[in-house]
Amino acid sequence: MSAFKQFNSQDIIISPLEINKSFNFSGSNNLTSSIVGINRYLGKSGNYLISQSIAAGVSSSASPQIPEVLIYDSVKQLYYTNYLSGSAGFSGPAATSSIVIGANEAGNVLVGNKQSTNYYNYPQTTLWPNRTFITASAESASIAVGVISIPSKLYGDKIQPESFQMGVNGTSGIGITGSIKDDGEGRLKYSPDSLGDSVAYEYMFGNIIYNHGIITLFGESLSGETVDINNFIIDSNVTMSFSSSINIYETQYKATVFEDEYNYSQNPTIITGSTIPTIFSGSNINWENTASVGKPLDFATSSYFEPYITTVGLYDNAYRLLAVGKLAKPLPSSPTTDTTILVNIDR
C-alpha cells in the first residue's frame, strides 16, 4: 500500500549536465564504416543545369553519391551567404535604401535595394570569423571546396571546440602530408606536419560548424598560401580525432516527509485478521490468524513504533505509477525530525 503527497514547484529541480566523449579514427575504412559514417565530399563551382560534366562529378567517399556542384552550392548557401560581398573574412555591409521625402509621410518613397544580408550562417565566434568563400564563373570547375560530414550520432549536440584534428600522410600518389585543427572559434588552421607537432599551425584553410558536425576546407588562405585539399578528401591514410558534447537533463524530485507524517505503517500485516507467523520451531513455521479483525496489533500502537520507508513511487495526476525508486536499505520514518528523500532521473 502507499501514501500520496503532492510535489510543489520548489520540490522539482531540472539541471543540465554536459557529457563529453573522445573519438579517434585511423584510415578511411574506419571513417566510412557502417558504425561511424563520416563522409568526405568534394564540391566544385559550376552550373548544375548547364555544365553536365560538373554535374556528373561525385563525392569521393560518400554513399549515395552527390554531384559536386550541389555540394559547393549547399555549403555556400548555408554558411557563407553573408560573407560573399565582404572582405577579409567578414560579412558584407547591409544594403540599405534611401528615402525621398514627400509632401507627407504617405508620400515618402524608398529608393534603392531594400534587402540586407539577413541570412543566418551559423556564426561560431564573435571574433574574426574568417568566412572567405572563393567564387568563380558558372563555366569554371577550378574552384573546389572540401566538406567533411560527421553524423550527429557521433557529435551529439556539438563538436567540442579545440578538439578537432585531422592529419594526412599523402599515400594516394599525391605524396603531401599535413594536418588541420580548429582554433576554438570555428576556424581551421593548417600545418605541413601530419601530426601537427613539429610545425606550428599557421594558415587558415576553412571552417568548422560545431553544432552541425560540418568541416569545410579551401585550397587557399587569406595570406595566399595554397594546399591541395584532395589530400584530406581522397587520401586513405588519414587520421581524425574530436570530442563530442551532449547535454543530458537531470530532474531531481525532493520528497520531504515531515515529522508528523507517515508515522503509521501501510503494511496490512499489522492489522488483526492477517495471517502471520507466531511460532518458530527450527525450519517449521506455524501460522494462525489473530483475533479481533481490523484492530492494529499492540506493537504498532506503541509510542516507539517507527515504520520503515523502502520504496518511493512517482505518480501523475491520475495516480498512474510512472517511476519506482528503491532505497538501498529501509529508512525509518522519524517522529522528531523531517526526512528528505531525493529522487534523481536522467533524461
N, C-alpha and C positions, 0 to 999 in steps of 0.2 A: 504494500500500500504506500501511498505517498501524500505529502502535504505540499500545497502550492503557494508560491509567493511571487508577486508581480515585480519585475525589474523596473527601476526608474531610469531616466536618461543618463543620470550621473553614474549608474552602475555598469554602463557599457562603454568601453574604450576601444577604438579602432586605430591601430598603429601600423604604419608601413615598415617593411623590413627589406632592405636591398640585399640580394644574393648574387654573388659573382662566381663564375666558373671559367677556368682557362682551357683553351684548346690549342693543340699543336698538331700540324699535319706536315707530312713529308712525301713529295711525289704527287703527280697529277692524278694517279689512280686513287689515292686516298681522298683527294679533294672531291672527285666526282662519284665516289661510291654511293650506293643507294641509301646508306645511313647518314651520309654527310650532305651531298648535293650542292657543293659550292661550284658554281659555273662561272666560266670566264668568257667574255664576249669581245668581239672586235667590231667596232662601228666605223662607218665611213660616210663622209658627206656626199650628197647627191640628191637626185630627184627620183623618188620611188616609182613614179608613173612613167618617166621618160627613160631613165638610164637602166635598161634591163640588165646590163652586166653587173651594175652595182646592186640592183635588187636581187640578183641571184646569189650574191655573197652571203655567207652564213657565219655564224659564230664558230669559234674554234673548238669548243668542248661541250656546249650545251645540247641537250635533247629535250624537246624538239628544237630543230634549228630555226634561227630567227634571222631575217635579212639584215645586213649590216646597216643599210640606210635607216631602218626603223630603230635600231639601237642608237644610232647617232642622234636622230631627231627626238627620240624619247628622253634621252639624257639632257639634251639642250632645253627642251620644254620644261622638264621637271625642276632642274637645278640651276639653270644658267640664264633664264629668260631676262631677268632684271639686269644682268651684267653684260649683255651683248653691246649696249651702247655706252658702257662705262669705260674707264681706263684704270690701269694699274691694279686690276683685280677688284675694283669697287663697283657697286651698282650704278647704273646711269642716272642722270638727273631726271626728275619728274617732268613730263611735258605738260605745260600749262597754257591756258588760253588767255587772251586779252579781252577787256570789256570796253565796248564803245558805249559811252553814256548817252542815253536817250533823254527825251523830254521828261519822262518819269521812269519809275522802276520797271514798269511793264515794257518800256521802250528800250531798255538796255539790250545790247547784242553781244554775244560771245563770239570772238574771232580767234581761229587757230584750233590746234588739236586739244580736245577736252580730256583725252585719256592720259593716264600716267602709268609708270611702271609699278603696277599694283599686284603683280604675281607673287605668290608665296613660294620661295625657292628653298625653304628649309635651312635657314642660316644656322651654322654650328658655333658661331663665335660673334662677339661684339667688337672684336679687334679687326685687324686687316683680314678680310675674307679670302682674298686671292682666288676669286672665281673667274678665271680667264678662260673663255671658250673660243677656240680657233675656228673661224668660219671660212668657207670657200664658195665658189660659184657652183651652181647646180650640176654643171657638166664635169666638175673635177671630183676625182675619187682619192686625191692625195692627202686629204685631211682625215686623220684617223683618231679614234678615241678608244681606249680600252675600258671595259667595265667588268668588275668582279662583283658577283651577287652572292651574298651569304644568306641562307634561308633563316627565317625567323625562329625555326625550331632550335637553331644554334645560338643566335644572338639575343633571344628573349625580347626584352624591351629595347635594348640598345647595345652597341659595342662599347665597352668601357674605354673612354678617352685615354690616349697614350699607351694603348695595349696592342694595337695592330702593327704587325711587321710581316713583310713578305720578302723572300730572297730567291734569286735565280742563279744557277751556275752555267747557263748557256750551253747545254749539251745537245741541242737540236740543230746543229750545224751553224748556229749563229756565233757561238764562242764568246759571248759577252756575259759578264757577271755583274750583279748589282743587287741592291735591296732598297725597299721603301718602308717608311714608318710614318705614323701620324704624330703630329705635334701637340695633340690635346685640344686643338682649336679647329679641327676639321680640315686641316691641310696636310698634304703628303710631301715628305722630303725624301730625296734620293741620295744614296751613297754608292759609289762604284764597287764597294766590298759586298759580297753576297751575304755576309753576316752583319755588316754594319759596325764591326768592332774596331778595325784598324783605321778606317777612313770616316771622317765625320759626315753626318747628314747635312747637306747644304741647300741644294736647289729644290724648288717646289715643282712637282710634276702632276698634281691632281688634288682631288679632294675625297673626303670620306664623309658619308652621311650616317652618323652613328645610329640613329633610330630607324634607319631603313636597311642597314647592312649592305650599303652600296658603296663601292670604291670606284672612282673614275680616274683614269690615267691619260696623260697627254704627252706627246713626244717632245714638247718644247716648253721651257720655263720662261718666266718674265725676263730673266737675265740672258736669254739667248742660248742657253745650254740645251742640248738635244740628247734624247735617249730613245733607243728602239723599244717601244712598248710591246712589240711582238714577243720579246723575251718573257715578259710577265703573263702574257695571254696564251701563248702557244707552247712554250717550253715545258717539258715534262719533269725536269729536275728542279722542282720548286719547293719551297718551304713556306709555311704560313702559320702564324700564331696570333691569337687575340683572346680577349676575355669578354664573356657575355655578362649582361646585367639584367636582372628581373626583380621586380618588386612583388613581394607577397604581403598580404594584409593579415595581421593577427588581431582577432577580435577577442577581447577579454571581458568576461562577464563576472561581476563581483556579487556573489551571493552572500549576504550578511544575515546571520541568524542572531537575533537579539537574545539577551539573557532570559527573557520571559517567553521565548518562543520554542516550539518543538521540544519541550521537556517531557513529552509523553511518547512512548514508543508506538509506531504504526504496525508492529508485528502482531498478527492476530493470535499468536500463541499465548499472549499474556492475558487473554480473556478466558474465563472459565467456560468449559464446554469444548475446548480444544483438546485434541489428543496429544499428550506429551509423555515422555518417558519419566517414570517415577522411581523405578527400582533397577539398579545396575548390579548385575552379578556376573562378573567375568565378561565374556563376549555376549551374554544374553541380556536383552533389554525387555523389561515388562512394561506394557503400555496400559494405561487406564484413563478413563475420562474424568475430568474434575467435575465437582458438583456445582450447583447454582449457576446455570448457564448465563453468560453475559456479564459476569462480575469480574473486575480486574483482580488478578492474583495479588496476594499481600505484598510481595516484594516490589511490585510495580507502583504501589502507592506509598512507598517509603520516601521520606524526605531526602534520602541519599541516593535515590534511584536516578541514574543518568543514562538515557538511551544513546545509542551509537549511530552516527551517520556513516553509511557505506557507499551510497550512490547519489549522484546529482543528475537529474534529467532536465533538459531544456524543452519547453513546450511552446506551441504557438497559441494564438488567441482562442483557437477552437479546441485547446487541450490535446492536441496531437503531438506525440513524442517525436522530437526532431533529432536529439542527440543525447547520448548517455555517457557520463563520466564516472569511472570507478576510482575511489580513493585507494591509495597504496595500502592503507590499513584503516580499520574502523576509527572514526573520530568521535570522542564523547562530546555530547552537547552540554555546554557549561551552563549551570544555572546562575552563575555570578558574573560572567563577562560575555561580551559579544564574540561571536565566532564568524570569521570571514573565510569563504571558500572561493578561490579564483579558478575560473574555467577558461582556458585559452584554446581558441580554434583558429588554425591557419587556413587561408583560402587563397 
